[in-house]
Amino acid sequence: MRTKVAWFTLVVLAGSLLFAALSIPFGDPAISDMDDYFIAHGQEQTGANNIVTSIVFDFRAFDTLGEACVLFTAVFGVSVLFRLRKKGEDYEYE
């Protein structure tokens, strides 16, 4: 009996969350001043025909550079961990 009540509660909760998520109006932001600015001035200020490219590489260049540094550091760290094991040696797990 308890499992039926628990499942019913879980289904009702999941349905409520799904309904709440689907009731949010997508594609119609409440504040779009920055979007309008990028669309209106993006090509003349950056010279890029693609608005996404102009935002990523011109307006947010330092942010993109930071993300690239984090990605490079992660790849470098994993490659160092793989190189620590010498060829032909297997680790023994205790």
HELIX and SHEET records of a PDB file:
HELIX    1   1 ARG A    2  LEU A   22  1                                  21    
HELIX    2   2 ASP A   33  THR A   46  1                                  14    
HELIX    3   3 ILE A   51  SER A   54  1                                   4    
HELIX    4   4 ILE A   55  PHE A   59  3                                   5    
HELIX    5   5 ALA A   61  ARG A   83  1                                  23    
END                                                                             
